[in-house]
Amino acid sequence: MFVDQWQSGPVTENFPVLELESVPAEDVTLLARMDAYLASLPFDDAQRLWLRAELALQLRQLDRIDPAQRSARLFATLQNRIATLHRGDEWEARLALTLRSVLPVEIDQPSRWLRGHQLAVQRRSMASLPMQRSFLAFLQRQAHSLRQFWNQRRRLVPFWGSAQ
Amino acid sequence: MKERSARIWETLSQGRRRWLTVQIIVPAAGLGVLLQHELALSQPLWLEILTLGIFVLLFAWISAGFWTALAGFWVMMRGTSRLGDSDPERFRTNPREDVRVAIIMPIYNEESTRTIAGLQACYRSLQRIGKLEYFDFFLLSDSRDPQAWIAEELAWASLCEELNAFGRIHYRRRPVNNHAKSGNVADFCRRWGNHYEYMVVLDADSVMSGDTLYRLLQIMEGNPQVGILQTQPVSVNRSTLYARVQQFSQRLYGPLFSAGLRFWQLGDGHFIGHNAMLRVAPFTEHCALPILPGRAPLGGQLLSHDFVEAALMARAGWEVWFLPDLGGSWEESPPTLIDDLKRDRRWAQGNLQHLRLLAADGLRSAHRFLFINGAMSFLAAPLWGLFLILGAISGFLFWNPDGASNDMSMFHYGLDNPLPIWLFAVTLTFLLGPKFLAMFWVHWSGQARYFGGTLALLAGVLLESLFAILLAPVRMVFHSLFVLQTLAGRGVKWGAQVRADQETPWPVALRNFGPLSLVGCLFLFAAQPFLGFWHFAWLLPIFLGLALSVPIAVFSSRSSWGLWARRHRLFLIPEEIQVPRELRELAPEYVDFLPKMAGDAFVATVVNPQFNAVHAALQRDRAKLWGVTAALCNKALTMGPQSLSQRERNILLSDRQAMLTLHRAVWSQHEPEKLAAWGLL
């Protein structure tokens, strides 16, 4: 079973900001991936710069760690920093960024806000009147209505009956 | 109020329907008797009875269409249908402030760009007239394909963001799509029906103007006895030659037939399943569809639900009105012959199922007639085929190689006995008459310029008639096959429909129509000596239609041919001359805010932080599935997303935690091959 860095425990916090030029050359690919992640979210320039600096700093601190762990730790750091942008919840932060043009400022939980627009379900059942589909019954009904029609005519025009 | 107007239109409709019945029966019976005099002299009894029976049935059916068109012509020339106080449009009132209307669009694996464009056009149109406050929108998805599901979900979120319409435009996906479209609508009624007094049902390719929507609401508000208001959607927006010919014929001849249909139906109208407003409470109370006993295709679930729903609504005492004059209602037709036939295959099965409801108690006679008429649309094909075969048998049995070979051919009688020519002329009049009536009406009412001018209109009608004549035998063969397949127990299911213009390649056309073309060519080159010249000439359009079916299917599917015709003012329709704003807004530039998703949508939803966040927010935590989703996450991460089946993807996509976990885990990976599998390298 896969356990990601998020589930494995708290990630490092409160790093000082480092210069971006200090990123080791071999980690450029990793940082480029993180950059791609940052580019796909609508951060403002200050947020983006800060997040990138945080990543660069974290990368330097992880230089002695196994590469398999380093990628996971770096992404966990990124998520952690994004979370700080929105009350400690990374997913809500991503959602808030995505919906920033329509999301009211006072909303704490964008996911709840989004779901809150869904209409409440008020269950009722669908039905229809009972239906007799038999062709025999249909013919009987037609014969019956014909008889009725005939009887009415006889009442209205009595000589019809007497003529028979 | 319910009784007030009901009596007036019912009396009117009874008289009109009796007149129609007489007009159908008397000419058919009369011509049958005349034909019998001829056949009795020359054919054995069994052949005579069969030929006569089929002739009378077919003639009765085409005459129903002719008299409907004639009635429509009369109504349109007069400019009024003389309904007086029965006319629901006379009782339009402004809606109550608290009345709510749901505009629902059931979709199934549709192309979301077009769907969202249509919904947006309706929304903006209502916004422009300032009546948006009465309406809510629902995108009701039944999509099983994760690609379509994700695309429509993200498109919905973008649309809401663009229009700031969260809370007014809703999206719901059913995890289990039982009973197809009718089940989808029923599910809406069961969950949210209580919130709404009315609902407007749209197809994925439907568009309606705000004016029309509001007018429907006004009519409903002023007529509490009305259960369904059906508009006449006009086919638009296609560019293939086939679809443009269909658009042209529907736009030109359609109003005549629609006016005629309304003339008979009045408050016992039909419902075509979309572009209509329904009163939700009676629909929910009375329109649950029956499950037919026995197995599909003739038993089980009803494949075509709309006619039955209208019949059930009327059975419960509610009026169903068809409003062909309302305008502002559009749809798109199938782009190619193959797509059209695929749709016919489903309709054939659905309409034949309706025959099992024919004897149901309480149904209005108009709806029984609609059931019969619907079934006859497909049964006519095998009957016509049988009629031709009987003619061939007759010709063969009485073929005399010594020069009397043409004795059985109709034209051989010549001036000595003009009856066959009269029969032919009457049949031709009944078939082609409505076309000329429609053309006359368009010219007389000064609308010819909206069809490209009088000359272009005339050329269009002639070419369309030629096209229809050539396609008639192809439809006959396919419709006969559909009927036989249905009767033999081979059913079909509803599938996603092709909405976009796409050409039919030669191999596909050969696979579908190759045998027909072969048979047509054989008859064309070998049948003449057996049939005699006149009989052969009589059947030539049929042989030609069959022989040319492959090239017709290919060339008519080409947009370039359709656009060429358009440039030369052929098959133009008024909506192409004066494009309504709602249709202009279907253009791609009006939906360029939609997320661009290239490649695998599942991968995009896992990888893209925005897509992932929105999608996760719309899912639940499905704790009971966490054992399964954990294993699937592991499989996705170790073996890549390509290893997941569609079902497995749907399971993962429906659990919020699984999607959040996958997002983090994928971005945390470091092995190049695994990153590449998710498009991160």
Interface residues (C-beta under 8 A of the other chain):
Chain A: M1 F2 D4 Q5 W6 L30 R33 A36 Y37 S40 L41 P42 P67 A68 R70 S71 A72 F75 A76 Q79 W91 R94 L95 L97 T98 L99 S101 V102 P110 S111 L114 R115 H117 Q118 L119 V121 Q122 R123 R124 S125 M126 A127 S128 L129 M131 Q132 R133 S134 F135 A137 F138 R141
Chain B: D136 C160 E161 N164 F166 G167 H170 A186 C189 R190 R191 W192 G193 N194 H195 T284 E285 H286 C287 A288 L289 P290 L312 R315 A316 R356 L357 L358 A359 A360 D361 G362 N608 P609 Q610 N612 A613 V614 A616 A617 L618 A630 A631 C633 N634 L637 T638 L660 T661 R664 A665 W667 S668 Q669 H670 E671 L675 L680
